[in-house]
Amino acid sequence: MTTSSPTIAPERSRPSQRPGRGRVDLLFLFRELVKRDFQARYAGSALGLIWSLVQPLWQLVLFTFVFSAVLKFRLPEGEPIASFPVFLFAALIPWSAFQEGVSRSTTAITDNASLVKKLSFPPELLVLSAIAGGLVQSAISAAIFVVYLAVAGDLSLATLPWLLVALPLQVALTLGIGLLLAALQVFLRDVVQVVGVGLTTWFYLTPIVYPFSMIPDWLKVWISLNPLTGLVGLYRLAFVGGRFDGWLAVWLLAALAVLALVAGRLVFQSLRPGFADEI
């Protein structure tokens, strides 16, 4: 992410004191930040934003070929999803958005030092826009996946509304962790390195490339405490339907999402006065 300020007229850089005007200015700034972040991913490439469609489509085709035609990987009997590529891609959609949101949020303040120092606006917008950029890419991948499932006859329209439950919980969890890490990164520059290692570990401790049923009994209780276990389960339920036994993990996800959001907000607000001096 570059540190250049978005093109905003000087008189619009500060929220107006007139009723309603400041809110409009913040919304404008948020849209510009998200737009800049998303466009920066493909800046200088010949296809530009078309890559946002090509990449998830190619990934889905590649998964289908490798795991179905080459490896002939089969999930255990009794799993609601029979196709491993579908099983995998349904979980990668929320994981990719979460991973990118947390990673970009961690350096959202330090990467935008000029904005924090020159403009008067809530710096939380930088974290929120970093998360929103990942959600836009995730939404594109989800749309392509839905079309793929519909063509294959595997799409469950009856359970698709569960995405309306999964998405707010995902955003709350990501935002809470993002606010916490973004604030700490300003004062401890090693945080971003720890986050990279932590996310890699978190990926393998989440039932993304393996089903929950394959986990040893003594480890299941610990994997259930992982909030992303409930999240990927909800996404799989939404896309494909079938039997779902992970409601305890979903309730835990909801509780941890609220806790992360409250804790992240409190830490961010307490450290915010020192941002300008440290960056």
Summary of the structure (lengths in Angstrom):
residues: 279
radius of gyration: 20.2
end to end distance: 15.8
largest distance: 63.6
contacts: 867
relative contact order: 0.13
helix: 74%
strand: 0%
